[in-house]
Amino acid sequence: MHFLLLAVLLLPLLFFLFKFVNSTLWVPLRTQHHFRRQRHTGASHRPILGNSAEIRRLSSESLSKRGRFDHDTLPRASQHYHKWSRTYGKNFLYWFGPRARLAISDPDMIKEVLMNTSGSFRKLPFTPLTKTLFGEGLFGLVGEEWAFHRRMGWVPEIVGSTMKMLEKWENVRGGTDEFEIDVHKDLHDLSEDVISRTAFGTSFEEGKRVFDLHEQQMHLFTKGARSIYIPGFRFLPTKNNREGWKLDMETRESIRMLIVSNCERSEDSTNLLRKETTANLLSWALLLLAKHQEWQDKAREEIIRMSGDNKLPVADNFNDLKILIINETLRLYPPAVMLLRQATKKVKLGSLDILAHTQFYLALTAVHHDIEIWGEDANEFNPLSFSEPRSHLASYFPFGLGPRICAGQNLALVEASEHRYLKSYCNHM
């Protein structure tokens, strides 16, 4: 009887021990051998954590260094890819926890992953941490509902918000030639005001609490994203977990109150993330124009010529823009460093046999700065990069490609173009 009881108690323990050894040691070693047989090398597997500790170390080292300002952003934005690609080549294998990740910057392979419609590749499933941040938002929408959120019906709201910001700048200026404003902060406020109007049917002042809470959630998410997710860890009352629980409850309640007060349905938290993307894009675009006065003059002349006398822009105007400042800004400073995907089954990718559950690190920033694609001046600001048709579809994909392309890209681009258009137009007045 005692032996039977002991066996009953030990069996679950042995089962979980077998699963642990299988997933953290046997499967990774078998996967590593599988790719090495195909002469596809990379960083060696380390039990449990994989290469995540080294990734965090490289990131910390990069953030602690201060160098001269230039547009060669890959060493700062994707430290591990920059280091390991110089050792193993543009495409290589590394490990995030027990999961194999193929880092890829080959446009043909990236196109094959992102344009695939057979279900062979998918976005990585949310962990509880990422699900709290992203919710059931635009990332999961498909079909007509997804298409609805890509329409360009927000121009009047964008114009109204932008004009309000420009009036504020004129008041600060007070008729002088030299004045100081925090452009990056004002652009964040502007993007928040636009989203408050388009998503909540309200103003920035009413939606400010939601944005403040969401920004705090983003800081927590950034800290957690550099570490592997340990199942069950989210239930422990750690300092970060307690703070995350509190922020989630307050955010839900704030959004509920906004919806009730405006009798409208909020789009979702993905739009809140887009305000960060748009504000950063505008900040980089204005900085680039400030550093390259000749392009600022050309852009202003084009906008004045396109808009005519005392005319505010409409959506149709944007198709006529030839000097693609926004596109070049997104090339040098894309909103995401990379895209992550996962194989749902055994599949062939290029000449490689890929095992099911293999993850892919699609090195977006590396592709955007590749001198073989963009020429020797790939790290220079040159809007003429887009004057000729691109040689490959996957040489430029700041919002992704294919059926899962970012649902908010049109609104983000219209908003960014509208702000730049109005700023250049008002500077002429």
C-alpha positions in Angstrom: 0.0 0.0 0.0 2.8 2.4 0.9 4.6 1.6 -2.3 1.4 2.2 -4.4 0.9 5.6 -2.6 4.5 6.6 -3.2 4.2 5.6 -6.9 1.0 7.7 -7.2 2.8 10.7 -5.7 6.0 10.3 -7.8 4.3 9.7 -11.2 3.2 13.3 -11.7 6.7 14.5 -10.5 8.4 12.2 -12.9 6.1 13.3 -15.7 6.8 17.0 -15.2 10.5 16.2 -14.8 10.5 14.3 -18.2 8.6 17.2 -19.9 11.1 19.7 -18.4 14.2 17.8 -19.6 12.6 17.1 -23.0 11.7 20.7 -23.7 14.8 22.4 -22.2 17.5 20.0 -23.2 16.5 17.2 -25.7 14.4 19.2 -28.1 16.8 22.2 -28.3 19.8 19.9 -28.9 18.0 17.9 -31.5 16.9 21.2 -33.2 20.5 22.6 -33.1 21.8 19.3 -34.7 19.1 19.5 -37.3 20.2 23.0 -38.5 23.9 22.3 -38.2 23.4 19.3 -40.6 22.2 21.9 -43.1 25.3 24.0 -42.4 23.2 26.7 -40.7 25.1 27.8 -37.6 24.7 30.4 -34.9 24.9 31.0 -31.1 25.2 27.7 -29.2 22.2 26.6 -27.1 22.4 27.2 -23.3 20.0 25.3 -21.0 16.8 27.0 -19.8 17.6 30.6 -20.6 19.1 30.1 -24.1 20.9 33.2 -25.2 18.5 35.6 -23.5 21.0 36.6 -20.7 23.5 37.6 -23.4 20.9 39.6 -25.3 20.0 41.6 -22.1 23.7 42.2 -21.4 24.4 43.4 -25.0 21.3 45.7 -24.7 22.5 47.2 -21.4 26.0 47.8 -22.7 24.6 49.6 -25.8 22.3 51.8 -23.8 25.1 52.8 -21.5 27.3 54.0 -24.3 27.0 57.4 -25.9 28.3 58.0 -29.4 28.0 60.5 -32.1 24.6 61.0 -33.7 24.3 59.1 -37.0 21.7 57.0 -38.8 23.5 53.7 -38.5 21.0 52.5 -35.9 21.4 48.7 -36.2 24.2 48.5 -33.5 22.0 50.3 -31.0 18.5 49.0 -32.0 19.4 45.3 -32.4 22.6 44.7 -30.5 22.6 40.9 -30.6 21.7 40.7 -34.3 24.4 43.2 -35.2 27.1 41.2 -33.2 26.1 37.7 -34.2 25.4 38.6 -37.9 29.1 39.6 -38.2 30.1 36.2 -36.9 27.6 33.9 -38.4 26.3 35.8 -41.4 23.0 37.5 -42.2 20.9 34.4 -41.4 21.7 32.5 -38.2 20.2 30.5 -35.3 20.0 31.6 -31.7 17.9 30.7 -28.7 15.3 32.6 -26.6 14.9 30.3 -23.7 14.4 26.8 -25.1 13.0 28.1 -28.3 15.1 28.2 -31.5 14.9 31.5 -33.4 16.1 31.9 -36.9 17.3 35.4 -37.5 16.7 36.4 -41.1 17.5 39.4 -43.2 17.2 37.8 -46.6 14.3 39.6 -48.5 13.2 36.4 -50.4 12.9 34.4 -47.2 11.2 37.3 -45.3 8.7 37.7 -48.2 8.0 33.9 -48.1 7.2 34.1 -44.4 5.1 37.3 -44.4 3.2 36.7 -47.6 2.3 33.1 -46.8 -1.4 32.4 -46.8 -1.4 28.7 -46.1 -1.1 29.0 -42.4 2.5 27.7 -42.2 3.6 30.8 -40.3 1.8 32.8 -37.6 2.5 35.5 -35.1 3.9 34.2 -31.8 1.0 33.5 -29.4 0.6 36.1 -26.6 2.0 35.4 -23.2 -0.2 36.6 -20.3 2.1 39.7 -20.2 1.6 40.6 -23.8 -2.1 39.8 -23.8 -2.6 42.2 -20.9 -1.0 45.0 -23.0 -2.5 44.2 -26.4 -5.8 42.7 -25.4 -8.1 41.4 -28.1 -7.4 44.3 -30.4 -6.5 45.0 -34.0 -3.7 42.5 -34.0 -6.4 39.8 -34.1 -8.9 41.4 -36.4 -9.6 39.8 -39.9 -11.8 40.4 -42.9 -14.3 43.3 -43.1 -13.7 44.4 -39.5 -9.9 44.7 -40.1 -10.5 46.5 -43.4 -12.8 49.0 -41.7 -10.0 50.2 -39.4 -7.8 50.9 -42.3 -10.0 53.5 -44.0 -8.9 57.1 -44.2 -11.9 58.9 -42.7 -10.2 60.8 -39.9 -8.6 63.8 -41.8 -10.9 66.5 -40.3 -10.1 65.4 -36.8 -6.4 65.3 -37.5 -6.5 68.8 -39.0 -8.4 70.1 -36.0 -5.9 68.6 -33.5 -2.9 69.8 -35.5 -4.1 73.3 -35.9 -4.6 73.5 -32.2 -1.0 72.4 -31.6 0.3 74.9 -34.1 -1.7 77.7 -32.5 -0.1 76.8 -29.2 3.4 77.0 -30.8 2.6 80.4 -32.2 1.5 81.6 -28.8 4.8 80.3 -27.3 6.7 82.0 -30.1 5.1 85.3 -29.3 6.5 87.0 -32.5 10.1 86.2 -31.7 12.5 84.3 -34.0 14.0 82.2 -31.2 11.9 80.2 -28.8 12.1 76.8 -27.1 9.4 74.0 -27.1 9.5 70.3 -26.3 8.6 69.0 -29.8 8.6 65.3 -28.9 6.2 65.8 -25.9 3.9 68.0 -27.9 3.8 65.4 -30.7 2.9 62.7 -28.2 0.1 65.0 -26.9 -1.0 65.6 -30.5 -1.2 61.9 -31.3 -3.1 61.3 -28.1 -5.6 64.0 -29.0 -6.1 62.5 -32.4 -6.8 59.1 -31.0 -9.0 60.4 -28.3 -11.1 62.0 -31.1 -11.1 59.1 -33.5 -11.3 56.2 -31.0 -13.2 57.7 -28.0 -15.1 60.5 -29.6 -13.6 62.9 -27.0 -10.6 65.2 -26.5 -7.1 64.7 -25.2 -7.9 66.1 -21.8 -10.6 63.5 -21.3 -8.5 60.6 -22.6 -5.3 61.6 -20.9 -5.7 59.3 -17.9 -6.0 56.3 -20.2 -2.8 57.3 -22.1 -0.9 57.9 -18.9 -1.9 54.4 -17.6 -1.0 52.8 -20.9 2.4 54.4 -20.9 3.1 52.9 -17.5 2.1 49.5 -18.8 4.5 49.9 -21.8 7.4 50.4 -19.4 6.5 47.3 -17.5 6.1 45.3 -20.8 9.5 46.5 -22.1 11.2 45.3 -18.9 9.5 41.9 -19.1 9.9 41.4 -22.9 13.7 41.0 -22.6 13.2 37.9 -20.3 11.7 34.5 -21.1 8.2 34.0 -19.7 8.0 31.4 -16.9 4.6 29.8 -16.7 2.8 30.7 -13.5 5.2 33.6 -12.6 2.5 36.2 -13.3 0.6 34.9 -10.3 3.4 35.7 -7.8 2.9 39.0 -5.9 6.2 40.5 -7.1 6.5 44.3 -7.2 6.1 44.4 -11.0 3.2 42.0 -11.0 1.4 44.0 -8.3 1.9 47.2 -10.3 0.8 45.5 -13.5 -2.5 44.2 -11.8 -3.2 47.7 -10.5 -2.6 49.4 -13.9 -4.7 46.9 -15.7 -7.7 47.4 -13.4 -7.4 51.2 -13.6 -7.0 51.2 -17.4 -10.1 49.0 -17.8 -12.2 51.2 -15.5 -11.0 54.4 -17.3 -11.9 53.1 -20.7 -15.2 51.9 -19.5 -16.1 55.3 -18.1 -15.0 56.9 -21.4 -17.2 54.5 -23.4 -20.2 55.1 -21.1 -19.8 58.9 -21.1 -19.5 59.1 -24.9 -21.9 56.2 -25.7 -19.4 54.9 -28.3 -17.3 51.8 -28.5 -13.6 52.3 -28.2 -11.4 50.8 -30.9 -8.9 49.1 -28.6 -5.5 49.3 -27.0 -3.7 48.8 -30.4 -4.7 52.4 -31.3 -3.1 53.5 -28.0 0.2 51.9 -29.2 -0.1 53.6 -32.6 0.1 57.1 -30.9 3.5 56.2 -29.6 4.6 55.1 -33.2 3.2 58.2 -34.8 4.7 60.6 -32.3 8.1 59.0 -32.6 7.9 59.0 -36.4 7.1 62.7 -36.4 9.9 63.5 -34.0 12.4 61.7 -36.2 11.0 63.3 -39.3 11.3 66.8 -37.9 14.8 66.1 -36.6 15.9 64.8 -40.0 14.4 67.9 -41.8 16.1 70.2 -39.2 19.5 68.5 -40.0 18.9 68.6 -43.8 17.6 72.1 -44.6 17.8 71.5 -48.3 15.1 68.7 -48.0 13.0 70.9 -45.7 13.0 73.6 -48.4 12.1 71.1 -51.2 9.3 69.6 -49.1 7.8 73.0 -48.2 7.9 74.1 -51.9 6.1 70.9 -52.9 3.4 71.3 -50.3 2.8 75.0 -51.2 2.6 74.0 -54.9 0.2 71.2 -54.2 -2.1 73.0 -51.8 -2.5 76.3 -53.5 -3.4 79.5 -51.7 -5.0 79.2 -48.2 -6.1 75.6 -48.6 -6.0 73.0 -45.9 -5.2 69.5 -47.0 -7.7 66.6 -47.7 -7.0 62.9 -48.0 -6.7 63.0 -51.8 -3.7 65.4 -51.6 -1.4 62.8 -50.1 -1.3 60.7 -53.2 0.4 63.6 -55.0 3.4 63.9 -52.6 6.6 63.0 -54.5 9.2 63.9 -51.9 8.7 61.0 -49.6 10.1 62.3 -46.3 7.9 60.0 -44.2 9.0 56.9 -46.1 12.7 57.7 -45.7 12.2 58.3 -42.0 10.5 55.0 -41.6 13.3 53.3 -43.5 16.0 54.8 -41.2 13.9 54.6 -38.0 11.2 52.0 -38.4 8.6 51.7 -35.6 9.7 48.1 -34.8 13.2 46.7 -34.8 12.0 43.3 -36.0 9.0 41.1 -36.6 8.5 37.7 -34.9 6.8 34.7 -36.5 6.6 31.0 -35.8 6.3 27.9 -38.0 3.1 26.0 -37.3 4.4 22.8 -39.0 7.4 21.4 -40.8 8.0 23.6 -43.8 10.6 24.4 -46.4 11.9 28.0 -46.4 14.4 28.7 -49.1 16.9 25.8 -49.0 16.2 25.1 -45.3 14.0 22.4 -43.8 12.3 24.1 -40.9 10.9 22.2 -37.9 7.5 23.0 -36.4 7.5 25.6 -33.6 10.8 27.2 -34.9 10.6 31.0 -34.3 11.7 33.7 -36.8 13.4 37.0 -36.0 12.8 39.0 -39.2 15.5 41.6 -39.0 13.6 44.6 -40.2 16.1 47.3 -39.3 19.0 45.3 -40.8 17.1 45.0 -44.1 16.3 48.8 -44.1 20.1 49.6 -43.7 21.5 46.9 -46.0 24.0 48.5 -48.4 23.5 45.6 -50.9 19.8 46.7 -51.1 20.0 50.5 -50.6 23.5 51.3 -51.8 26.6 52.6 -50.1 24.6 55.5 -48.6 22.1 53.2 -46.9 22.8 54.9 -43.5 22.3 58.4 -44.9 19.0 60.4 -45.2 18.0 60.5 -48.8 14.3 60.6 -49.8 15.4 60.0 -53.4 15.8 56.3 -52.3 12.2 56.0 -53.1 12.2 57.8 -56.5 12.8 54.5 -58.3 10.8 51.2 -57.9 12.3 49.0 -55.3 14.0 45.8 -56.4 12.3 43.6 -53.9 9.0 43.8 -52.0 10.6 42.8 -48.7 13.3 45.5 -48.9 11.0 47.9 -47.1 8.3 46.8 -44.7 8.0 49.1 -41.7 4.4 47.9 -41.0 4.9 44.3 -42.1 3.7 42.6 -45.3 1.0 40.3 -46.5 -2.3 39.4 -44.8 -1.2 40.4 -41.3 0.2 43.8 -42.3 -0.3 46.4 -39.5 -4.0 47.3 -39.4 -3.3 50.9 -38.3 -0.7 51.8 -41.0 -3.0 54.0 -43.1 -4.2 56.0 -40.2 -0.6 56.4 -38.9 0.7 57.5 -42.3 -2.2 59.9 -42.9 -1.8 61.4 -39.5 2.0 61.8 -39.9 1.7 63.2 -43.4 -1.1 65.6 -42.3 1.0 67.0 -39.5 4.0 67.5 -41.7 1.8 69.0 -44.4 0.2 71.5 -42.0 3.5 72.4 -40.3 5.1 73.2 -43.7 2.0 75.0 -44.9 1.7 77.2 -41.8 5.4 78.0 -41.9 4.8 79.6 -45.2 1.9 81.7 -44.0 
